[in-house]
Amino acid sequence: MTNTASPSTPANRHAVTFVLITVFLDMVGFGLILPVLPKLIETVGEVDIAHAAVIGGWMFAAFSLAQFVFAPLMGNLSDRFGRRPLLLLAIFGLGLDFILMALAPTLEWLFAGRIIAGVCGASWIIASAYIADVTAPEDRAKAFGMMGAAFGVGFVIGPAIGGLLGELGPRVPFWVAAGVSLINFAYGWFVLPESLAPENRRKFELWRSNPFGAFRVFSTYPGVLPMVLVLGLYFFGTSVYPAIWTFWGFAKFGWSEATVGLTLAAFGLVTGLFQGFLTGPAAKRFGEWNTALIGLVCSALVVLGYGFAGSFVAVVFLMLLHGPEGFVHPLITSMLTKLVPEDAQGELQGGISAVTNLAMLFGTVFFAWIFGYFWAEGREWRSTDVAFWVAAGFVALSAVMFMRLKRSEKA
């Protein structure tokens, strides 16, 4: 018999800890590969850094497209069959994918690996639904903040180790990431209980399990679609980071893989601290709306600042200002979970992921193209920073849209 319980039971409080560790280990594995992926693209594809940036953008787009297509399916399947089997399947698939990328002899194989990683990225979606299952609505802002912190701490450790391992070769971190993911799978197999009670499951419907079906479902819940669009626009703007950060650091400052890893680790540390320790208290003190808005405004200012940073010291200073950005995703997600019924939480998380990944799909290609265009050899005017300036405009627009939603709700 499936072991499930109400949000207030000790068993489910322990289950939240299991999920947080799962998210942490997943992000360690993912972060390990980030500092070395550009060098691997350059080596396998035999291209320069400007072309590698464009290829890397398309690879991330392939990852996002796979998540866009499969996230609603995985979310809806978890609403029907439970969170545990789908979460374990995603984690196991990710481990096998890292092995594939470690062995990839051509760019085509690297693209295939990124697509499989996108499909297996549903582990984050199902973990979010799991958190919604086992926490009361009034506690979800804090719970999602802790989940963001686990994400951030994993992102601290992963890139830092990946940058150091990258000095041994661009493929070494992939083998380590594979080991981390498979250990994570074994851990979850033995300790992770099911969170979705049988009475809260619903019939699987294929029409609701494609990304466009998820958009139609959003329209049935008042207030959901506009807020999801704000989140999508925010993710479009901030996709500039995975699109060009490593290439930008190499081109503008001459960073090594280890330095890239350390900067990514610092980014994860700052946002993780804010998410884990300040999301709940800030939301209670200022309200979820106001705290999320603070995060959006800070995000716009920081991404603009990177476009004008002229030294490593300036980059470090801007990283310290990243903290409030960590409020945005967990708080908007928390607000969204309160707008849908309990039997649609997996569907909601799958739909949110579809929207955000569609935004990142276009965003990474767009910003990687901007970087490649303005940094290509032979240009009369070359700059590594244009993508950050454009991204700041999109993040600022998401903040304006969010303010308008707040005013319309008060009216």
C-alpha positions in Angstrom: 0.0 0.0 0.0 1.2 3.5 -0.8 2.3 5.4 2.3 0.8 9.0 2.2 -0.1 11.5 4.9 -1.5 14.9 5.5 0.7 18.0 5.2 1.0 18.3 9.0 2.4 14.9 9.8 6.0 14.3 10.8 6.4 11.8 8.0 5.7 14.4 5.4 8.0 16.9 7.1 10.8 14.4 6.8 9.7 13.8 3.1 10.3 17.5 2.4 13.9 17.0 3.6 14.3 14.1 1.2 13.1 16.1 -1.7 15.3 19.1 -0.8 18.4 16.7 -0.7 17.2 15.3 -4.1 17.1 18.8 -5.6 20.5 19.7 -4.1 22.1 16.6 -5.6 20.5 17.2 -9.0 21.9 20.7 -9.1 25.3 19.5 -8.0 25.3 17.2 -11.0 24.0 19.9 -13.4 26.4 22.5 -12.1 29.4 20.3 -12.5 29.2 20.5 -16.3 28.6 24.2 -16.8 32.2 25.5 -16.6 33.5 23.0 -19.2 30.7 22.8 -21.7 32.0 25.7 -23.8 35.5 24.2 -24.0 33.9 20.8 -24.9 31.9 22.5 -27.7 35.1 24.2 -29.0 37.1 20.9 -28.9 34.4 18.6 -30.4 33.2 21.2 -33.0 36.6 22.7 -33.7 35.2 26.3 -33.6 36.2 29.6 -32.0 34.5 31.0 -28.9 32.1 33.3 -30.8 30.8 30.3 -32.8 30.8 28.1 -29.7 28.6 30.6 -27.9 26.0 30.4 -30.7 26.2 26.6 -30.7 25.9 26.6 -26.9 22.8 28.8 -27.2 21.2 26.3 -29.6 22.1 23.4 -27.2 20.4 25.2 -24.3 17.4 25.8 -26.6 17.3 22.1 -27.4 17.3 21.4 -23.6 14.5 24.0 -23.1 12.4 22.7 -26.0 12.5 19.2 -24.6 11.4 20.5 -21.2 8.7 22.6 -22.9 7.3 19.5 -24.7 7.6 16.9 -21.9 7.1 18.9 -18.7 3.3 19.0 -18.9 3.2 15.3 -19.7 5.4 14.4 -16.7 3.4 16.7 -14.4 0.1 15.2 -15.4 1.4 11.6 -15.2 2.5 12.5 -11.6 -1.1 13.7 -10.9 -2.3 10.3 -12.0 0.3 7.8 -10.8 2.0 9.7 -8.0 5.2 11.7 -7.6 7.7 9.0 -6.5 7.9 6.8 -9.7 8.1 9.8 -12.1 10.7 11.6 -9.9 12.9 8.5 -9.7 12.6 7.9 -13.5 13.8 11.4 -14.2 16.8 11.2 -11.9 17.9 7.9 -13.4 17.6 9.2 -16.9 19.7 12.2 -16.1 22.5 10.0 -14.8 22.5 8.0 -18.0 22.5 11.2 -20.0 25.7 12.5 -18.3 27.4 9.2 -19.4 26.2 9.8 -22.9 27.6 13.3 -23.0 30.9 12.2 -21.5 31.4 9.8 -24.4 29.9 12.1 -27.1 32.2 12.1 -30.2 30.4 14.8 -32.2 28.3 17.9 -31.7 25.2 15.9 -32.8 25.7 13.6 -29.8 26.1 16.6 -27.5 22.8 17.9 -28.9 21.1 14.5 -28.2 22.5 14.6 -24.7 21.0 18.1 -24.0 17.6 16.9 -25.3 17.6 13.9 -23.0 18.6 16.2 -20.1 15.7 18.4 -20.9 13.3 15.5 -20.8 14.8 14.3 -17.5 14.6 17.9 -16.1 11.1 17.0 -15.0 12.6 16.0 -11.7 12.4 19.7 -10.6 8.8 20.0 -11.7 7.7 16.8 -9.8 9.7 17.9 -6.8 7.7 21.2 -6.8 4.4 19.3 -6.9 5.7 17.1 -4.1 6.3 20.2 -2.0 2.8 21.4 -2.7 1.4 18.0 -1.7 3.0 18.0 1.7 2.8 21.6 2.9 -0.1 23.7 3.9 -0.9 26.7 1.6 0.3 29.2 4.2 3.7 27.4 4.5 4.4 27.1 0.8 6.3 30.3 0.4 8.8 29.2 3.1 9.0 25.6 1.6 9.6 26.8 -1.9 12.2 29.2 -0.5 14.0 26.2 1.1 13.7 24.4 -2.2 15.3 27.3 -3.9 18.0 27.3 -1.3 18.8 23.6 -2.0 18.9 24.5 -5.7 21.3 27.4 -4.9 23.6 25.4 -2.6 23.8 22.7 -5.2 24.7 25.3 -7.7 27.4 26.6 -5.4 29.1 23.3 -5.0 28.6 21.9 -8.5 30.2 24.6 -10.6 33.0 25.1 -8.1 34.0 21.4 -8.3 33.3 21.3 -12.0 35.6 24.2 -12.7 38.4 22.5 -10.8 37.7 19.1 -12.4 37.7 20.8 -15.8 41.4 21.5 -15.4 41.8 17.7 -15.8 39.8 17.7 -19.1 36.4 18.8 -20.3 34.8 15.4 -20.1 35.8 14.6 -16.5 33.0 16.6 -14.8 30.4 14.6 -16.9 31.6 11.3 -15.4 31.4 12.8 -11.9 27.9 14.3 -12.6 26.7 10.8 -13.7 27.9 9.3 -10.5 26.2 12.0 -8.4 22.9 11.5 -10.3 22.9 7.7 -9.9 23.8 8.0 -6.2 20.8 10.4 -6.0 18.6 7.8 -7.7 19.7 5.1 -5.2 19.1 7.4 -2.3 15.5 8.3 -3.5 14.7 4.6 -4.2 15.2 3.7 -0.5 14.0 6.8 1.4 11.5 8.7 -0.7 7.8 8.0 0.2 4.8 8.8 -2.0 3.2 12.2 -1.4 0.0 12.1 -3.4 -2.9 10.3 -1.7 -5.0 8.1 -4.0 -8.1 10.2 -3.3 -6.2 13.3 -4.7 -5.3 11.6 -8.0 -7.2 12.3 -11.1 -7.7 10.7 -14.5 -5.0 11.2 -17.0 -6.1 13.2 -20.0 -3.8 13.5 -23.0 -5.2 16.9 -24.2 -4.1 18.4 -20.9 -0.6 16.9 -21.2 0.8 18.9 -24.0 2.2 22.4 -23.5 -0.6 24.1 -25.4 -3.2 22.1 -23.5 -1.5 23.4 -20.3 -2.1 26.9 -21.6 -5.8 26.2 -22.1 -6.0 24.8 -18.6 -4.4 28.0 -17.2 -7.2 30.0 -18.6 -9.7 28.1 -16.4 -8.1 29.3 -13.2 -8.6 33.1 -12.7 -5.4 35.0 -12.3 -3.1 32.2 -13.2 -2.3 33.0 -16.9 -1.2 36.7 -16.4 1.1 35.7 -13.5 2.6 32.9 -15.5 3.3 35.3 -18.4 5.2 37.6 -16.0 7.3 34.6 -14.9 7.9 33.7 -18.5 9.1 37.1 -19.4 11.3 37.2 -16.4 12.9 33.9 -17.4 13.3 35.1 -20.9 15.4 38.1 -19.7 17.4 36.1 -17.2 18.2 33.4 -19.7 21.1 35.7 -20.7 23.1 34.0 -17.9 23.1 30.4 -19.1 23.3 31.7 -22.7 26.5 33.7 -22.4 27.9 33.9 -18.9 30.8 31.4 -19.5 31.6 32.7 -23.0 31.4 36.3 -21.7 33.8 35.6 -18.9 36.3 33.9 -21.2 36.0 36.7 -23.9 35.9 39.8 -21.7 38.1 38.9 -18.7 40.0 35.9 -19.8 38.7 33.7 -17.0 39.7 30.1 -16.6 37.3 27.2 -16.1 38.0 27.4 -12.4 37.2 31.1 -12.2 33.9 30.5 -14.1 33.0 27.8 -11.7 33.7 30.0 -8.7 31.6 32.9 -10.1 28.7 30.5 -10.7 29.2 29.2 -7.2 29.1 32.7 -5.7 25.9 33.4 -7.7 24.3 30.3 -6.3 25.5 31.0 -2.7 24.0 34.5 -2.6 20.6 33.6 -4.1 20.5 30.4 -2.1 21.0 32.2 1.2 18.2 34.7 0.3 15.9 32.0 -0.8 16.5 29.7 2.1 16.7 32.1 5.0 14.8 35.3 3.9 12.0 34.3 1.6 9.6 33.2 4.3 10.4 36.1 6.8 10.4 38.7 4.0 7.1 37.5 2.6 5.5 37.7 6.1 7.0 41.1 6.7 6.3 42.8 3.4 3.8 40.4 1.7 4.4 38.0 -1.1 3.5 40.6 -3.8 5.9 43.3 -2.5 8.8 40.9 -1.9 8.5 39.4 -5.4 8.4 42.9 -6.9 11.6 43.8 -5.0 13.3 40.8 -6.5 12.2 41.7 -10.0 13.5 45.3 -9.7 16.8 44.1 -8.3 17.2 41.6 -11.1 16.7 44.3 -13.7 19.3 46.5 -12.1 21.9 43.8 -11.7 21.6 42.4 -15.2 22.1 46.0 -16.5 25.1 46.4 -14.3 26.9 43.4 -15.8 26.7 45.2 -19.1 28.8 47.9 -17.7 31.1 45.9 -15.4 34.7 46.6 -16.3 36.6 44.4 -13.8 36.3 41.3 -11.7 35.8 43.4 -8.6 32.7 45.0 -10.2 31.3 41.5 -11.1 31.8 40.4 -7.5 30.0 43.5 -6.2 27.0 42.8 -8.5 26.9 39.2 -7.4 26.3 40.4 -3.8 23.2 42.3 -5.1 21.8 39.2 -6.7 20.2 38.1 -3.5 16.7 39.5 -3.8 16.3 38.0 -7.2 16.1 34.7 -5.4 12.6 35.7 -4.1 11.0 35.9 -7.5 10.5 32.2 -8.5 9.6 30.7 -5.2 7.1 33.5 -4.3 5.3 33.6 -7.6 5.2 29.8 -7.6 3.7 29.9 -4.1 1.1 32.5 -5.2 0.2 30.3 -8.2 -0.3 27.1 -6.1 -3.0 28.9 -4.2 -5.0 29.6 -7.4 -5.5 26.0 -8.5 -7.1 23.0 -6.8 -5.0 20.4 -5.0 -5.5 17.7 -7.7 -3.9 20.0 -10.3 -0.6 20.9 -8.6 1.4 18.6 -10.9 -0.4 20.0 -13.9 0.4 23.5 -12.6 4.1 22.8 -12.1 4.3 21.2 -15.5 2.6 24.1 -17.1 4.8 26.6 -15.4 7.9 24.7 -16.5 6.5 24.6 -20.1 6.1 28.4 -20.1 9.5 29.2 -18.5 11.3 26.7 -20.7 9.7 28.1 -23.8 10.9 31.5 -22.6 14.4 30.2 -22.0 14.4 28.4 -25.3 14.0 31.6 -27.3 16.0 33.6 -24.8 19.1 31.5 -24.9 19.1 31.4 -28.7 18.4 35.2 -28.8 21.1 36.3 -26.4 23.7 33.8 -27.6 23.1 35.2 -31.1 23.5 38.7 -29.9 26.8 37.8 -28.1 28.1 36.0 -31.2 27.1 38.8 -33.6 28.7 41.6 -31.6 31.8 39.7 -30.7 32.5 38.0 -34.1 35.9 38.8 -35.5 35.8 41.4 -38.3 33.1 43.6 -36.8 33.8 47.3 -36.9 32.4 47.7 -33.4 32.8 44.7 -31.1 31.3 44.3 -27.6 30.7 41.5 -25.2 28.0 43.4 -23.3 25.1 44.1 -25.6 23.1 41.0 -24.6 23.1 42.2 -21.0 21.7 45.6 -21.9 18.9 44.0 -23.9 18.1 41.5 -21.2 17.8 44.3 -18.6 14.9 45.8 -20.7 13.0 42.5 -20.7 13.4 42.0 -16.9 12.3 45.5 -16.3 9.2 44.9 -18.4 8.3 41.9 -16.3 8.5 44.1 -13.2 6.2 46.7 -14.8 3.7 43.9 -15.8 3.8 42.5 -12.2 3.0 46.0 -10.8 0.0 46.3 -13.1 -1.3 42.9 -11.9 -1.0 44.0 -8.3 -2.9 47.3 -9.0 -5.7 45.4 -11.0 -6.1 43.0 -8.0 -6.5 45.9 -5.6 -9.1 47.6 -7.9 
